[in-house]
Amino acid sequence: MSADATSSPQPSADTAAKAKDAAGEAAGKAAVQASGQPDRRSRRGGRRRRRGPKTAAPSTPPASAEIGPPPLVQPADEVARLAAEAERRMAERLGSRVAASPVPPILAAPSPPADGERVRPPVYAALDLGTNNCRLLVAVPTRPGQFRVIDAFSRIVRLGEGLSRTGRLAAPAMDRAVAALAICSQKLAARQVAGARLIATEACRAADNGYEFIERVRAETGLKLEIVSRETEARLAVSGCGSLVDRSADGAVLFDIGGGSSEIALLDLRSGYSRRLSNAIVGWTSLPVGVVTLAERYGGRNVTPAVFRDMIDEVSGLIAGFAGRGRLDEVVGGERFHLLGTSGTVTTLAGVHLGLERYDRRQVDGLWLTSAEVDELVGRIAGWSFEERVANPCIGSDRADLVLAGCAILEAIRIAWPARSLRVADRGLREGLLTEMMVADGVWRSGSQARNSA
């Protein structure tokens, strides 16, 4: 499959899914900044973070079409019942001795606000089921272009384990994912959610039984997952991380190293920075390789220098097949060009660089690393044994066999687009989903009223 190709098509009968994807594309063109600016200083050891030019909070985004969020969640009482049943089934299937946790009570429909009473902002939810992780964010809009996270969930499920060998999702992997999704279902059932978008990416796109798994999730948890295209995934990464692009840059390459695929977007900013960063994309590709697939192919525990080089060479070969890779050649390597990475690989490197005893998103998100610092970090981690990688608190047993595969993908990207600096983003698809839903609903418009109460 060509590196430029888009995703596997959705079922032709699923017209609702097509309509939702079209709505997402329209909202993406009006995407604005995601929430939160990174802290100005590391809170451990007094280490000061290197930062690029200061970026100001965005102004109110332009008006966009009123596109309601897709109906991806079943009625709350049905979700609660299915979630409880899913927890019970998962406990039996996985041999757990822990009884299924009770489903949180569903919030009653709010009464109309009394005179003078402040209207609560609407609640939005975004779920990303990837090849390696299941992640949920629940947030409410705040200042224009920003939102506040009120609940979150993340669990490594390794849904794509063995997929590269068999072409199918394995039963234990699906069990782990459904167990995590049952918890997400409970969290959604506990709130009055104004809009939700729940997506699945490469593992479900590539697996022969991907749609069968999606149906199982719906039956056992009540959640209706949407398998998105690679192009949509790349666009969401830009929407979620765009606020970290240096506003004085002439160009940037944004990349998301996933478990089963890696998305890359080339941004040409020579005509000036715009909040509509999707308009600045001059090329994108989805490499059919991620940390899980690469580690399974080459091994992730005992990686020799020769094996590490072989991994880099494979990814470099895939990038060479990307027809649009040279569209930023005039600015690549210059002072006004940088890389922006969002993935467990780059956040792990940042945590190791800061010497964190425990991973802290506030210190990592937005951190700048020089090319020399990245060279040193990759060399240091590549020289560690598997046991030493496990012992590092920012890697641990969950990532010890995957981190070098991620470093190999990162190195191939750096070879293709040399940059003096790399900015680290601990944000991505979920933030992009939340931003697009809020833009579509016009929650940041001047004088707009919240559509629903929390």
N, C-alpha and C positions, 0 to 999 in steps of 0.2 A: 504494500500500500504506500502511496506517495506520502511524503512527510507533509505535503501541503493539503492533503485530502481532508475533508470534513468527516463528521462522524457517521456511524452506521445509521440508516434512516429509521425513524419511528414507524410503528405499524401503520399502514395506510388507513385503517379504520379509525385510528385514534385522532379524530379531527380536533378534539378539545386540546390535546397536547400540542398540536401544531399551532393552534391559536394562541396558547400560552407562550410558546417559544417566540412567536412573532411579536407578542406584546412585550416580552423581555427584550427583544432586539430594539424596539422603539424606545423603551425606557432607558436602555443602555446608552443610547446616543445623547441622552440628557443627564448622564450620571454626574454626580458631584462628589465632593470629598466625603470619605467615610469618617467615622467618629474618632475623636481622641487625637491629641498630639502627644508625641513621646515625651517623657520626662527629660528635663534639661541635664540632669546629672545622675550618674550611677549612685545608688544608695548603699552600695557595699564597698568598703575599702577606700572610700573617698575618691574613686577613679572618675575622672571627668570624661564624658562621652564626646567623641568627635562628631561635630555636626556640620552640615552643609549650610548654605544660606538660609536664613530664617524665613519661614513661610507663614503668611498671614492666614487667618481663618477666612473661608470663602464667603462671598456675599450671597444673597438669596439667589437660587438658581432660576433660570428662565422658566416660564410656564410650560408645562408639558401636557400631553393629552391625558385625560382622566381614564386610566386603565385600571380596572379593579384587579386585585390579586386573584390568581386562579384558585378554585375551590379544591384544595389538595388535602384538606383534613375533614374527616367525617364528623357528624354531630358529637358534642362533648360527651354525652352520656354513653354513646356507642363506643367512643374511643376509650373511655374509662373501663367499660366492660371487657373490651378486647385486650386492653393493656394488661389487666389483671389475669386474664386467661393466658396471655402470652408469657407472662412471668412464671405462671405455674408450669406451663409446658416446657419452658426453657430450663427451669429447675430440675424437672424430671429428665429431660434429654441430656443435660450436662452433668447429672448425678449430684447436683448440689444438695446439701443438707439444710441450706437456709431457706426458710419459708418465703414464698413470694411476698414482696413488700406491698402494703396496702396502697391503693390508688388515692392520691390526694383528692379532697372534695372539690367538686366543680364549683367555681364561683357563680353565684346567682347573677342574673342579669341586673346591671346597675340601674338604679332609679334615676330619673331625670334630675340633673343638678338643680339645687335650690338657688334662688336669686342670690347672686354674689359668690356662689360656690365655684371654685376653680374646676374646670373640666380637665380630667386626666387625659394624657396623651394616648393615642392608640398603641397597641402592642403588636409588634411584628416578630416573626420567627423565621429562621433560615437554618436548614439542615443540609449538610454535605456528607454523603456516604462515599468515601473514596476506596481505593484499593487497599489502603492500610488503616485509615482512621474513620471513625464516625464522630462527627462534630455537630453541635447545635448551639445557636446563639438566639437569645430572645432579647429584644431591645425596644426602646421607645425613642422617638425623635426628640431632639433638644434644639440647639441653635441651628441655623440654616446650614445644611450639609453635614450635620453631625448627629450622633445618637448615643444613648447611654445603654449599656448592657445591663439587664436586670436578672438574667439567668444564663447559664452556659453549661455545656456538657461535652466531654471529649473522652474517647476511649479507643485504644488501638485494638482493632478487630482482625486485621489481616485478611480481609475478605478475598483478596486475590491470591492467597497462598496456593501454590500449585497450578494456578491458571495457565501460566506460560507453557507448562508441560502437557496438560490435559485438555485445555480449551474450555474447561467447565469450572464452575464454582464448586468447591468441595463441601460436603455436608457439614463437617466441623466448623468450617469458616462461615457458612451461612448461619449456623446455630449461634456463633459468637455475635454476628452482626444483628440478628433478630433480637437477641437478648439486650444488646445496647439500644436498639431502636425501640424496644418496649419501654425502656426508661424515658426515652425522648417523648414517646407517646403520652406517658403519664404527665410529664412536664407541660406538654401542650394542653392536655385535658384540664390542667389546674388553672388555666388562665383564659380570659376572654381575648382571643387572638383576632386582631382585625385583618391580618394578612399573613400568609405563610407560603413559603416555597421550599420544597423538599426535593433535593436532587441527588442522583447517583451518577458516577462518572465512569472511568475507564474499565473497572472490573466488570460492571454490568454491561457496558457497551461491547466488550470483547467476548464475554462468555456466551457459549451456546445456550446455556440455561439462564441467561440474564433476566429475560422477561418472566420466566417461570419463578425466579426468585422474587422479583418485584410483586408478583401476584401473591406469593406466600407472605410477604411483608404486609400487604394490604389485609389479607385474611387474618393474620395472627396479631397485628398491632393496630390496625385501622389507619395506618399511614399510607398515603398514596405517593410513592416516589416517582420522579420524572427523570428518565435517562436523558441527559443533555448531550448535545453535540460537542465536538472538540472546539469548534469555533466559538460556541457559546461559553465554554469553559475559559477560553483565552480572554474573551471580552469581560467576563465576570472578574477575572484576576486583575484586569486593568481598572475596572470600576472599584474594586475593593482596596487596591494599593495606590491608586493614582495620586492621592494626597501626599505621598512621600516622594514623588518625582521632584527633583530640583527645578524650581521655577526659572532659574537662569540657564538651564541646560539647552543645548541645541539638539540633543538626542539622547535616548536612553533605550536600553534593552531590558524589558521586564520578563522574568521567567518564573515559572512555578514547577518545581521538581516534585512530581507526585509519586505514588506507589507503582502505578502501571503505565503512566504516560507523563511527559513533560511538555508544558505549554510555553511558548516563547512569542513575545510580541515586540516588534520594532516600532518605536515612537519617534517621529520626526517633529521636533519642536522649534525648528528654525523660524517659523512664522510667528512665534510667540506662544507662551503658555496659555492653555485654555482649560476650563473646568471640564469641557467635553473631550476628555482625552481619547475617547474611542475614535474621534475624528482624526487623531494624530497617528493612528496605526497605519503604517505603510507596508507592513508585512507581518504575517504570523504563521506559526507552524505548530503542530503537535507531534512530538517525537514518540513513537510507539515503544517507549522504554521508560521505566521508573526505578526507584530504589528496590522494590520487591522483585520485579522481573530481572533486573540486572544481577542482584545478589543471588537469585536462584540459579542463574545461568553460570556464574563464575564462582559462587561460594562467597559467603560473607564473614566467616569466622577467621580463617587463616588466609589472608590476602597478601601474597608476595608482591614485591615491586613490579615483577613482570606481569602478574595478573592484573594489577592496578592499571598498568599501561595498556593492557589489552582492552580493559573496560573503557578507558578514555578513547582509544582508537575506534571502538565500535560506535560510540556516541558521536564522535567527530565525523565518521562516515555517514551517519544519518543526517547530521547538520549539513554536510556537503550536498545532500540531495534536496535541500531547501532552496528553491529557486530565488526567493526574495532575500537571501541572507546578506547581499551586498548593498542593500538600499540605503544604508547609513554609512557607507565607506568614507564619505567626505568628513565625517565628524568622529568616527570611531577612533579611540585612543587619545583624543584631544582633551583639553582642560574642561570643556563644556559637554562632556559625555560621561555617562556612568551606567553601571548595572544596578538593577533593583531586583532582589530575589525574595520570593515568598515560598518558604517550604521548611520542613523540619531540618533539612540539611543546613541551610544558612542560619537559622535560629540556633541550632546546636553549635555551629562555629562561633557565633556571637557569645553564647553562654560560656564556652570554653575560653574564649578570648578575655572575657571579663572575670574569669575565675570564680564564677558563682557557685556557692555551696548548694544552692537550690535554684532551679530555673525561675526567672522573674521576667514576665512579659514587659513590665514597665521599663526595665533597663535595656531590653533587647530591641523592641520595636522602634525603628527609626535610626538605629545605630549605624554609623559610617565605619567601614573598614577599608584601609588602603590595600593596594595590590600586594605590597610586601607583607602586610599582616595576614592576608589570605594565604599567600605562599607558605608562610611560617606555620599557620594553623593546619593546613592540609598536610604538610610534611610531618608535623608533630603527631597528628592523629593516625596517619598512615604508618608511622613507626611504632605505634602502640600495639601490644598484643590484644587478643580478644578480651582477656580478663581485665586488662588495663582500661579498655573502652567501657566495659561493664561497670568498673569502679568509678568512672567519672560521673558526677551527679547530673550533668547536662546531657549525658548519653544514656547510661543505664542499660539494663538487660533488654528493654524493648527495642532499642535502636542500635545496639552494639553490632549486630550482623548486617545492618543496612547503611550505616553512616558512610562507609567507604564507597559503596556504590553511588551514594548521593554526591560524595566528593568528586568521583570520576565524572559524573554528569556536569557538575559545576566546572571542573577543569576544562572539559570540552567546550563549554559555553564561553569561558574566558579565552580560550585559544581562538575561537571564531570571532569574538568581539572583545579585543583587549581594552581594558578600562583601568584608569588610575584609581578608581574607587568603586566600592560595592556598598549599596545601602540595604539594610536588612529590614524586612517587613514581617511582623508577626500578625498578619492579617491576610485575607485572600477571598476565597469564593463566598463564604458566608457574609462577609462585609459587603461584597459586591451585590449579593442577592438582597440584603437589607436596603442598601442604597437605592437600587433600582425600584424596589417596591415602594419606598417612600417617595421617590421622585414621581413615580406613576400616579400615586395618590395625591400628590400636591401638598404634602404635609408641611413643607418648608416655604410655601408661597406666602407672601405678605398678606396678612389678614385672613388666611385660610383657617377653617375650623376643623378640629379633629373629627374624623368620620365616626369613630367609635370610642368608647371609654374603656379604660383598662379594667 
